[in-house]
Amino acid sequence: MRNGVQLALLSSLVFSVMNALVKEVSDTIPAAEIAFFRGIIGTLLIVVLMRQSKLTFSRNGIPMLVLRGVLGGLYMLAYFYTIAKMPLTDASILAHLSPFFVIILSALFLKEKISRATWSLLPVVFIGALLLIKPYQYSSYSIYAIAGLLSAFFAAAAGIAIRYLSKSHHAYEIVFYFVATSALVAIPFMWGEFVIPDVREGLYLLLIGLISLFGQLLLTKAFTYSNAVVVQVVSYFGIVMSTIFGYLFWSEVPDLLTIIGGVFIIVGCIALSNRKQIEEE
């Protein structure tokens, strides 16, 4: 358990650093291009890991693997776009809405029953999301927040696909389809907007690719040492780190509604994850 918590904390820190790098380079490199290079670099790295582990590609389940990759690619596009356009804290909170969508999608596609206790928690998360989106004042901020919601939705959908695939495919193969397909998904969105990176920007893109894969491997390892609820709770440490980075490097200070909405979302999603774990046991 202790190792799982440490790994989850480290993965949260690593992903927070990645978010900060994405935020910094997004001033000159479009979000879709960042997602593209992240996918390409991740693909090369995972191929090396697969060769070292002497793993071969499966011939079955390819359509589901590709679907997982597409969903993951859309998640990265929406998330990087949100980071580029919103304060880091807001983008991070919205991305952590994925447990809310996992509950809904599990009921729709996996036919898992939702208890009354779970239903009672969903409005708490929904209210928190509304406070962040601020729909009562139509603005570009609201549009960016909706992109953040979409990133959480696609992350949840990809998570459902992973649960299905993990029964018959190695984690490295699942990650390969994610990073390779996400690079392909990004191409249409950066068409006509491609910016040739300079040395500094190229270094940022390389670090994003390396760090994101490292964080993914740490998170995967954390799940092997600890249960999903503990890892989920610890992962919210990333929001704190994003808030600190946002303040230190971009002088971003969350407003009162963001703080209240964030508390609603964090408490609600932790309770949902805990409730789901109890029901599965």
Secondary structure, 3 states (H helix, E strand, C coil): CHHHHHHHHHHHHHHHHHHHHHHHHCCCCCHHHHHHHHHHHHHHHHHHHHHHCCCCCCCCCHHHHHHHHHHHHHHHHHHHHHHHHCCHHHHHHHHCCHHHHHHHHHHHHCCCCCCHHHHHHHHHHHHHHHHHHCCCCCCHHHHHHHHHHHHHHHHHHHHHHHHHHCCCCCHHHHHHHHHHHHHHHHHHHCCCCCCCCCHHHHHHHHHHHHHHHHHHHHHHHHHHHCCHHHHHHHHCHHHHHHHHHHHHHHCCCCCHHHHHHHHHHHHHHHHHHHHHHHHHC
